[in-house]
């Protein structure tokens, strides 16, 4: 009679569980103000940013980077070029916990 290796089952279950768990980070955006196009956002180094009203500094909706780019973490200090495009760098937590560095360009979208 054959029995499965109990160590293999325990470890494979743990690895499967850990490989599919990516924490949901806080949305405590308290580090910087970022301008994307005509909009302003409060940011931190997570995948969440908060749109803000530049006149009243009232916080508006929470925006999740992962819906627009495959970033789980992003720097809170992006760079801008002469035409207003925004460049940022972040980390993508990929399959089986492997991380990749990602560079993102957000085009300046001025209304016509």
NUSE-902717 format. One record per residue (C-alpha): x, y, z; residue number from 1. Coordinates in steps of 0.05 Angstrom, whole numbers, padded with zeros to 5 digits. Example, Ala and Ser with C-alpha at 12.3 -4.5 7.8 and 13.67 -1.06 7.14 Angstrom:
BEGIN
NODE_00246_-00090_00156_1
NODE_00273_-00021_00143_2
END
This chain:
BEGIN
NODE_00000_00000_00000_1
NODE_00028_00069_-00019_2
NODE_00019_00131_00023_3
NODE_00031_00202_-00001_4
NODE_00091_00238_00028_5
NODE_00062_00280_00085_6
NODE_00118_00332_00081_7
NODE_00105_00344_00008_8
NODE_00030_00355_00021_9
NODE_00042_00403_00078_10
NODE_00093_00444_00041_11
NODE_00056_00444_-00025_12
NODE_-00007_00469_00011_13
NODE_00032_00524_00046_14
NODE_00067_00546_-00018_15
NODE_00001_00546_-00056_16
NODE_-00031_00589_-00002_17
NODE_00027_00638_00003_18
NODE_00036_00644_-00072_19
NODE_-00035_00670_-00080_20
NODE_-00037_00718_-00021_21
NODE_-00022_00790_-00037_22
NODE_-00040_00837_00020_23
NODE_-00089_00892_00010_24
NODE_-00049_00953_00029_25
NODE_-00074_01014_00066_26
NODE_-00099_01076_00030_27
NODE_-00065_01124_00079_28
NODE_-00042_01173_00026_29
NODE_00001_01221_00066_30
NODE_00068_01229_00030_31
NODE_00060_01271_-00034_32
NODE_00013_01306_-00081_33
NODE_00016_01281_-00153_34
NODE_-00012_01314_-00215_35
NODE_-00038_01267_-00269_36
NODE_-00064_01308_-00327_37
NODE_-00111_01359_-00296_38
NODE_-00125_01318_-00233_39
NODE_-00088_01319_-00167_40
NODE_-00078_01259_-00123_41
NODE_-00052_01246_-00052_42
NODE_-00004_01187_-00053_43
NODE_00037_01141_-00011_44
NODE_00078_01080_-00034_45
NODE_00019_01032_-00041_46
NODE_-00024_01018_-00101_47
NODE_-00078_01066_-00076_48
NODE_-00081_01140_-00088_49
NODE_-00136_01190_-00070_50
NODE_-00161_01243_-00118_51
NODE_-00165_01310_-00083_52
NODE_-00197_01377_-00098_53
NODE_-00139_01426_-00107_54
NODE_-00181_01485_-00083_55
NODE_-00208_01455_-00019_56
NODE_-00159_01397_-00009_57
NODE_-00219_01354_00004_58
NODE_-00206_01280_-00009_59
NODE_-00249_01249_-00063_60
NODE_-00251_01178_-00091_61
NODE_-00198_01125_-00078_62
NODE_-00164_01100_-00141_63
NODE_-00130_01033_-00147_64
NODE_-00068_01032_-00191_65
NODE_-00078_00958_-00205_66
NODE_-00139_00974_-00248_67
NODE_-00095_01015_-00296_68
NODE_-00025_00985_-00290_69
NODE_00001_00921_-00260_70
NODE_00031_00954_-00198_71
NODE_00024_00931_-00127_72
NODE_00070_00985_-00100_73
NODE_00090_01051_-00131_74
NODE_00136_01108_-00111_75
NODE_00103_01169_-00083_76
NODE_00151_01216_-00119_77
NODE_00141_01210_-00194_78
NODE_00178_01252_-00246_79
NODE_00148_01298_-00299_80
NODE_00173_01317_-00368_81
NODE_00166_01384_-00404_82
NODE_00098_01367_-00435_83
NODE_00067_01344_-00369_84
NODE_00073_01269_-00375_85
NODE_00084_01233_-00309_86
NODE_00134_01176_-00300_87
NODE_00132_01130_-00241_88
NODE_00165_01066_-00218_89
NODE_00134_01010_-00179_90
NODE_00137_00937_-00161_91
NODE_00092_00883_-00189_92
NODE_00083_00821_-00146_93
NODE_00077_00768_-00199_94
NODE_00064_00694_-00201_95
NODE_00091_00655_-00141_96
NODE_00113_00717_-00105_97
NODE_00165_00739_-00156_98
NODE_00173_00814_-00160_99
NODE_00186_00856_-00222_100
NODE_00203_00930_-00227_101
NODE_00155_00967_-00272_102
NODE_00162_01036_-00304_103
NODE_00096_01072_-00319_104
NODE_00083_01132_-00363_105
NODE_00018_01169_-00352_106
NODE_00005_01216_-00410_107
NODE_-00015_01288_-00398_108
NODE_-00089_01292_-00418_109
NODE_-00106_01365_-00424_110
NODE_-00177_01378_-00450_111
NODE_-00181_01409_-00519_112
END
